[in-house]
Amino acid sequence: MHSLPKEELSQDFRDYNIMDCTNCQPKTCRVSGSCGIEKFNSTEVIEDYLEPKNQIILLAAASLVDNGKAGTLSRLQETILFIKRMDYKKVGLAYCYGMEKGAKLMKEKFKAEGIRLRTVSCTVGGINQDKINASSCTEKVSCNPLGQARELNDEKVDFVIIMGICLGHDILLQRNLKSDFTTFVVKDRVFNNAPLKAIS
Ligand code: SF4
């Protein structure tokens, strides 16, 4: 049962019983605890966090921002520190072939930090589009996110950085990776890989 007065609930919650935190006025969750609208069981969530496999990630993430570090590190610096903190031994870079220049620079940056990246292009395997897309009759080489995932899994990486993989292909890649992963670049073909520009 929610604890907010009806008039303070967002319109979407009142009309459709769906969350709309963007239009919540009191934002009690940010100051004084649960508003009671959420459907999950908080006790179960807390138990999940306390599992060692989640604690270790949580602590590594906190180390990037605690003690005044928030706002001082670029995403690149954060990624390097996170890898070191997690003690990932084998790190992969799954990149879009269109961003190869950036991928090379990334490899150099990581090398200088003592991290050897396994770099795998989206075109790995050189499979033609008409072989994997039932509606395609082009013989051009296709992006191959399933091959990328297999290659990185075969390398037994324990962490993958994702750079510019197309929407949809990123789902296939992420679904099939057996390691932890993070996205370093989101592809946006119109807004120079900065999707927020579309809503600003
Ligand atoms: S979770 Fe927070 S922001 Fe969302 S409706 Fe509840 S109090 Fe408001």
Residues whose N, C-alpha, C, O or C-beta is under 5 A from the ligand:
A	BS01	SF4	C21 C24 K27 T28 C29 C35 I37
